Amino acid sequence: MSNKVIIPQGYKPKLSSYELQLAISSVKRIFLSQLSHELNLKRVSAPLFVKSGMGINDNLNGTERPVSFDIPACDYTAEIVHSLAKWKRFALKEYGFKAHNGLVTDMNAIRRDEELDNLHSIYVDQWDWEKVIKVTYRNEEYLKTTVRKIVKAIHTANDILKEEFSQLTCKIDPDVTFISSQELEDMYPALTPVEREHEFTKLHKTVFITQIGDLLKSGQVHGNRAPDYDDWALNGDLLIWNEVLGCPIEISSMGIRVDSKSLKEQLKKAGCEYREKEWFHQMLLNDELPLTIGGGIGQSRLCMLLLQCAHIGEVQSSLWDEETKTQCKKHNIPLL
């Protein structure tokens, strides 16, 4: 696997090692408070691993291998979560959350097959949030309203952070530009999805790309999405331009979740009808789970963005290949 680390010319960390640790703590404290206020969320505890074969783990693109292990005392196998996309919906039901109320939790995961670069690590930490909604809110306008609230929370947290640490100069555009994946393909037909995101976000700074997962007119998809949590017509990715690296950084993948109708349709499109028999999917098909909106917001990525770091390894402890470690050390990028 080739090394993909980007080295910004003349890079120098904004904060000392000790200041950086204080700032990471501040980002997580301030942003969680702002997000919870904007979306009316209550913090809950969440699992690090779940029982295999129940359909409750996130399958991501369907090719990633979960880290699994046997539990002799329970006589079954467990697997470390990829995300809590499905677990949160079940938790809302179990905890008795009502419409307009939601939960947020610290999600920690291992994605063993992740390619490593400035933005990707095998260790994933994010704020996983989920909120109960009424059927009348299963529409694009409610999705956009929620996105704007998340961006407001990021913008406010950034302003507060810069008051605490005067060295920081990160700018967050609070105005979100929305565009569908098909509109993006129509605008840049000769480019790849990643290249389209780069060009559009470079122009508009804060961008939300909607409708990710279904086939475009070209017969391709903008990005792979599991068929059993987001409604592909009502989801998207939040991208913010990263001045340090000169590229977009995906802060959040989120969406209004599938109902029983869209679940069946998307499982068929993905060739995953066999999942209908799994425990989680049976609850969805029988309308036993609440209608929800939810997503994940990368903790390390947000820290990296607001603290103007060049590599995600500056704000989290993980494992890296030898070439990455050598290149980062040579160019003044201190990996934890």
N, C-alpha and C positions, 0 to 999 in steps of 0.2 A: 504494500500500500504506500503510495507516494506521499511525501511530506507536503502539506498545503499551508504552512504558516506564512502569514503576511507580516512583513517587517516595515512599519511606518518609518519614513526617513526622519532621522533626528529625534526619534522618540525618547521622551524622558518622563517618568511617572510624575503626576501632579502632587502626590502625597508621599510622605515617608512610610516605611513599613508599618510603624505603630499607628500613624494617622490613618492609614488605609484600613486597618482593622477596626478602628473607631468609626470610620465612615461607613464601612460595610454594615456594621450594627445599626447605625443611624438610618441608612437607606431602608433596611428591612423593617425597622420600627415605624418610621414615618410613613412609608408607603402603605404598609398593612393598615395603619390607622385611617389613612385617606381612602383607600379602596373599600374598607368595611363601611365607612360613612357613606360613600357615594352609592354603593350597591345594597346597603342594608344587610350586611353579612355578619354572622357570628362564627367565631373560631371553634373548631372541633379537632379532636385527635383523629389520626388516620392510620391505616395499616401500612407496614413496609412490605408485607407479602400477603398473598391470598392463596386459597386452595386451587390447585390446578383443575382444569376441566369444567369449570362452572361458567365460563364465558364472561367473567367479570373483570379480567385483566384487559388492558388496552393492547390490541393486536398491532397497533401502529400501521405499517405498510403491509403487514402480513408475512414478512420474510425475516424479521428480527427474532432472535432466539432469546426467550426470557431466561434469566438465571434461576435454576430450579434446584430443589434439594428435598430429600426425604425426611420425614419426621416420624421416627420409630414409635414414639409415644402416641401418635395419632393414627398411625398406619395409613398415611397417605402422603402425597407429594405437594409441596407448596412452591410458589414461584414469586420472585421479587417483582413488584409492580413496574410496569413501564410508565404508567400514569394512573390517575384515579378517575378517569373520565366516566367509567361506568359505576364504580363503587359509590361515588358521590350521590348519584341519583337514588340508589338504594338507601343510602344513609338519610337522605331527606325524607323518605317514606318512613323509615324506622324511628327517626327523631320527631316526626310529626310536624315538620315545617309547613307553614301555610303560604299561600300566594303572596308574592312581593317580599318574601323572606328567603335568606339563603345562608350557606355555610362557606367557610374558607379554611383551608388547612395547609400545613407545610408538607409538601410531597417530596420524598427523597427516593430516587430510583437509580438502578444501574441498567444502562443500555449497552450491552457488551459489543454489539455490532456497529456502533456509531463510528463514523469516520472522524478523525481528529483534526481540528484546525483551530483558528482563533476563536470561533464561536461555538464549537462542539466539543463535548467531553463525554466519557462513558458514565460520568456521574451527573445526574440531572436533579436539580433542586428548583422547585417552583411553588408558587401559590396556586393551589388548585381550588377553584371556587365553583359553586353551583347554586342556582336560585330557582325557586318554584314560580311558575308563571301561569296565567290563565290562557285558555285556548285563543282568546281574542288577541293575545300578544305574540302569537306565532306568525310574525310578519317582519319584513325587512326594516321597517321604520323603527320598531322596538329594538332590533339588533343594532341599528346605527346609534340610537339614543344611548344604549349601554356602552358601546365603543367610546362615544364621546365622554362618558363619565369616567371610564378607565383612563383615557388620555388626560382628563382634568386631574385625576389623582396623581398621575406621573408628573405632570407639569407643576402641580403644587408641591409635591415632594421635592422636586428639583430646586424650586425656589427656596424652600426651607433649608435644604442641604447646603446651598451656596452661602446662606447666612452663617452656618456653622463652620464651613470650610471655605475661606475666602480665595483659596488657590483655584477652586473649581470654576469653570467657565462654560459648562455644557448648556446648550440652548435646545429647548424642546418647543416645537411649533404646536400650539394647542389646537389649531384648526386641522381637522382630519379631512383628507381627500379620499372619497370613496370611488372605487372602480371595480367592475366585475372582471373575473378572469377572462371572459369572452371579449369584453371591451378592450382589455389589455392585449389579447392576441390580435384583435382587429387593428390595433394601433401599431403593434410591432410584430407583424407576421413572420418576419425573417429571423427573429431572435428566439432564443430558448426562454422558458418561463423564468429562470434565474436572471437572465439578461434583461428581460422585460421589467422585472421587479427593480433591478438596479437603475435602469434609465428613468423609470417613472418616479421612484422614491428620491432619486437625486434631484429631480425637479420640484417635488411637492413636499419633501421632508417627513411628513407624518401621513401615512397611507394605510387604508384598510382595503384589502382585496377580497371581494366577496365571491361566493359560489365556487368553492374549491372541492373537487372530487369527481364531478361528472365529466363526461366527454365534451370537449370543445368541438367546434365546427371542423377543425383539422383532424379530428379523430384521436387526438391526444388529450391528456389531462394536464391541468396546470400544476397539480401536485396530488400525490396519493393521499387519500383519507380513508380511514376505516369506515365501513358502511353501517356500523351499528351504534354510533352515538351522535355525531353531527348530522343534521339535515343538510345535504349538499346544496340545497337552494337557499339556505339561511345560515351560512357559516362564513368564516373568513380568517385572514391573518392580518395582524397589526404589525406594520413595519415602520421603523424610525431610522432616519439617516444617521449614520455613525461617522462623524467628521474625522475621528482618529484613524479609522481604517479606510475611509472613503468607500463605504458600501452600506447597504441596508442591514439592519439587525432586526430579526423577527422577535418581537417581545412577547407576542401572544398568539396562540391559535385557539379559536373559540367559536361558539355558535349556538343557535337554538337547536335543541336535541330532537332526534327522531321521535315521531309518534308511531303507532302500530302500522299505519298505512305506508309512511315513508320508509320505515324499517324493512318491510317486505319488499318494496320496490328496489331499495338499494342493495339488499342481500342478493336479489336476483341479478341485478346489473353486475355485481362483483363476483358472481358465481359462488356465493357463500350460503346458499339456502340451508345447508346442513346445520348452520348455527341456530336455526329456529328451534331446534330441540334442546338447546342449552338452557340452564336454569335462569340466567339473567334475561335471555331473549324471550322465554316463555312468559315472564312477568310483563315485559313490554308488550308483547302481542295480545295479552289478556287485559291490557290497560290497568295493570295493578301498580304502576309507578307514576309519580306526578309528572306533568309536563314541565320542562325545565329549560333554562339557558345556562351555559357554563363555559369554562375554559381553563387554561393554564397560563400563568404569567411567570416567565423565567426569573428566578431570584438572582442568580449569578449574572445573567445577561443584563438585567436592569442595573445591577451594581456596576458592571463593566461599562455600560453606557453613561450613567450619571457621574461616575468617578473617572471617566475618560481614560480607561485602561485599554491596552492594545491586545490583550489575550485573556480569555476567560480563566486561565490558570493563575492569574494575578489575584482573583477574588474567591477562588475555591481550591481546595486540595484534591488533586486527582492524580492519575498516572499518565505519563506521556512517553512517546517514543524518544529514542536517544537523539535523533536529528532535531526534533523540536526543542528539546532541552538545550542542546548545543547552540542552536540558532538564537534562542531567546536570551541565553546567558551572554552571548557575543554582542547582542544589540540592546542590552540594558532593559530587558523585559523580565522582571523578577517573578518566576513561578513559585507558588506556595508549595 
